[in-house]
Amino acid sequence: MQNNMPYCGPAPDPAQWFWAWNLDPLLLIALTVMAVWGAFVLKGAERQRTNAFGLAGAAAVVAFVSPLCAMSVALFSARTVHHLVVFGVLAPALAVAFPWRKAPILPAFATLSAVLWLWHVPAAYSAAWESGFVYWALQAALIIPAWAFWSAVMRERDHNAVVWLITLVGQMGLLGALLTFAQSPFYLEHLAHAERFGLTALEDQQLAGLIMWVPGMLPVAAVAAMLAWRLFAKELRT
């Protein structure tokens, strides 16, 4: 296991994890600039877009500033929650606030799928652990195609969008199952830290798989069900 300090800092003490906020000045400045810019651009826009931008900002704070960031150093299960906040809240909120009007769904889906799997390759995970540059590169590689994917899904709102969402749910289920039923831990960075929170590294990894397998798929499945119902209702009216 490497000793390099991850971007989010050291793993917090179990008794004081709530105070482990990430106060990286560059991050805070960047978030503030984006908040001011977004508020300026969306001035006078419809409420749905402004609310979505506020939700995206809140999700960014939860993912990168709140103790969840530090907890993702201690527990791989917290890292999974972190990814779900980024992929399942931040990205779709951005897609509502600032939709990519011409984002093609196939490249967005393919890129998003590749990055989801890449994040779970132990060598890539270790690289993100050891390098702040790699960490942010992989975060950007997750957010940007997810943003484009959700934009395309919300734009199309037809049978194709439902198919893409179901396919994504299937991938997440497969990845979650691999993590849940693994016989050994893949991410050795969490070996010592998980034990401080009363889990073995394998139990932590299995918990991460269950989080991705069940609650993690619910938002995507809910959107797919909503779109399917709208299409069904539309066909009934015609």
C-alpha positions in Angstrom: 0.0 0.0 0.0 1.3 3.4 -0.9 1.8 6.1 1.7 1.1 9.0 -0.6 -1.6 11.4 0.8 -4.8 11.3 -1.2 -6.3 14.6 -2.4 -9.1 14.6 0.3 -6.4 14.3 3.0 -5.9 11.7 5.7 -8.6 9.3 6.7 -10.5 10.9 9.6 -10.8 9.6 13.1 -14.0 7.6 13.6 -14.9 9.8 16.5 -14.3 13.1 14.7 -15.2 12.3 11.0 -17.9 15.0 10.9 -15.3 17.7 11.3 -13.1 16.5 8.5 -14.1 19.2 5.9 -11.9 19.8 2.8 -11.0 23.5 2.9 -8.7 23.4 -0.1 -8.5 27.2 -1.0 -8.3 26.5 -4.8 -11.3 24.3 -4.7 -13.3 26.8 -2.6 -12.3 29.6 -5.0 -13.3 27.5 -8.0 -16.7 26.6 -6.6 -17.3 30.2 -5.7 -16.4 31.4 -9.2 -18.7 28.8 -10.8 -21.5 29.7 -8.4 -21.2 33.4 -9.3 -20.9 32.7 -13.0 -23.9 30.3 -12.9 -26.1 32.8 -11.0 -25.2 35.5 -13.5 -25.8 33.4 -16.6 -29.1 32.0 -15.2 -30.4 35.4 -14.1 -34.0 35.5 -15.3 -34.0 31.9 -16.4 -36.9 29.5 -15.5 -37.0 28.3 -12.0 -36.3 24.7 -12.9 -32.9 25.6 -14.3 -31.9 27.8 -11.3 -33.0 25.2 -8.8 -31.1 22.5 -10.7 -28.0 24.7 -10.6 -28.4 25.1 -6.9 -28.7 21.4 -6.5 -25.6 20.8 -8.6 -23.7 23.3 -6.3 -24.9 21.5 -3.2 -23.9 18.1 -4.6 -20.4 19.5 -5.4 -20.0 20.7 -1.9 -21.2 17.4 -0.5 -18.9 15.4 -2.8 -15.7 17.5 -2.5 -15.9 19.7 0.6 -18.0 17.9 3.1 -16.6 15.1 5.3 -17.7 12.6 2.6 -14.5 13.5 0.8 -12.4 12.5 3.7 -14.5 9.5 4.4 -13.9 8.3 0.9 -10.2 7.9 2.0 -11.2 5.7 4.9 -13.9 3.6 3.3 -14.3 2.4 -0.2 -18.1 2.3 0.5 -17.9 6.1 1.1 -16.1 6.4 -2.2 -19.0 4.7 -3.9 -21.5 7.1 -2.2 -19.2 9.9 -3.5 -19.4 8.6 -7.0 -23.2 8.3 -6.8 -23.5 11.9 -5.7 -21.4 13.0 -8.6 -23.0 10.8 -11.2 -26.5 10.6 -9.9 -27.1 14.1 -8.6 -24.4 16.6 -9.8 -24.3 15.5 -13.4 -28.1 15.3 -14.0 -28.6 18.6 -12.2 -26.1 20.2 -14.5 -27.9 18.7 -17.5 -31.1 20.5 -16.4 -29.4 23.8 -15.6 -27.0 23.8 -18.6 -28.1 21.1 -21.1 -25.8 20.1 -23.9 -28.2 20.7 -26.8 -26.4 18.5 -29.3 -24.7 15.9 -27.0 -24.8 12.6 -28.9 -26.0 9.9 -26.6 -23.9 7.0 -27.9 -20.4 8.6 -27.3 -21.6 9.9 -24.0 -22.8 6.5 -22.9 -19.7 4.7 -24.1 -17.4 7.2 -22.4 -19.4 7.2 -19.2 -19.4 3.4 -19.1 -15.7 3.2 -19.7 -14.9 5.7 -16.9 -17.2 4.0 -14.4 -15.3 0.8 -15.0 -11.9 2.5 -15.1 -12.5 4.0 -11.6 -12.9 0.5 -10.3 -9.7 -0.8 -11.9 -7.3 -1.2 -8.9 -4.3 0.3 -10.8 -6.3 3.4 -11.8 -7.8 3.7 -8.3 -4.3 3.6 -6.8 -3.1 6.3 -9.3 -6.0 8.6 -8.3 -5.1 7.9 -4.6 -1.4 8.9 -5.2 -1.9 11.9 -7.5 -4.2 14.9 -7.1 -3.9 15.5 -10.8 -5.0 12.0 -11.7 -7.8 12.3 -9.1 -9.2 15.4 -10.7 -8.7 14.0 -14.2 -10.8 11.0 -13.4 -13.4 13.1 -11.6 -13.7 15.3 -14.8 -13.7 12.2 -16.9 -16.7 11.0 -14.9 -18.6 14.3 -14.6 -18.3 15.5 -18.2 -19.7 12.4 -20.0 -22.3 11.9 -17.3 -23.4 15.5 -17.9 -23.6 14.9 -21.7 -25.4 11.6 -21.2 -28.1 13.0 -18.9 -28.5 15.9 -21.3 -29.1 13.6 -24.2 -31.5 11.4 -22.2 -33.5 14.3 -21.1 -33.5 15.7 -24.6 -34.6 12.6 -26.4 -37.3 11.3 -24.0 -38.2 8.4 -26.2 -37.8 4.7 -26.3 -34.0 5.0 -27.0 -33.5 7.0 -23.8 -35.2 4.3 -21.8 -33.0 1.6 -23.4 -29.8 3.5 -22.6 -30.9 4.0 -19.0 -31.7 0.3 -18.6 -28.4 -0.6 -20.1 -26.6 1.7 -17.6 -28.6 0.2 -14.8 -27.4 -3.3 -15.9 -23.8 -2.2 -15.9 -24.1 -0.8 -12.4 -25.7 -4.0 -11.3 -22.9 -6.1 -12.7 -20.2 -3.9 -11.2 -22.0 -4.0 -7.8 -22.3 -7.7 -8.0 -18.6 -8.1 -8.7 -17.7 -6.0 -5.7 -20.3 -7.7 -3.5 -19.3 -11.3 -4.3 -15.6 -10.8 -4.5 -13.6 -13.2 -2.3 -10.8 -10.7 -1.6 -10.4 -6.9 -1.4 -9.4 -5.2 -4.6 -8.4 -1.8 -3.1 -5.6 -2.3 -0.6 -5.5 1.4 0.2 -8.4 0.9 2.6 -7.0 -2.1 4.4 -5.9 -0.3 7.6 -8.5 2.5 7.5 -11.6 0.3 7.2 -10.7 -1.6 10.4 -10.8 1.6 12.4 -14.5 1.8 11.4 -15.2 -1.7 12.4 -15.1 -3.3 9.0 -12.6 -5.5 7.2 -11.5 -4.2 3.8 -13.5 -7.0 2.2 -16.6 -6.1 4.1 -16.2 -2.5 3.2 -15.9 -3.5 -0.5 -19.0 -5.7 -0.3 -20.9 -2.9 1.3 -19.8 -0.6 -1.6 -21.1 -3.3 -4.0 -24.5 -3.4 -2.2 -24.7 0.4 -2.3 -24.1 0.4 -6.0 -26.2 -2.6 -6.6 -29.4 -1.5 -4.8 -29.8 2.2 -3.8 -27.3 3.3 -6.4 -29.4 2.0 -9.3 -32.7 3.4 -7.9 -32.3 7.0 -9.3 -31.4 5.7 -12.8 -34.2 3.1 -12.7 -36.7 5.8 -11.5 -35.8 8.1 -14.4 -36.2 5.1 -16.8 -39.6 4.2 -15.3 -40.7 7.9 -15.5 -39.7 8.2 -19.2 -41.3 4.8 -20.0 -44.6 5.9 -18.3 -44.6 9.2 -20.2 -44.1 7.3 -23.5 -46.9 4.9 -22.6 -49.2 7.7 -21.7 -48.4 9.5 -24.9 -49.2 6.4 -27.0 -52.5 6.0 -25.2 -53.5 9.6 -26.0 -52.7 8.9 -29.7 
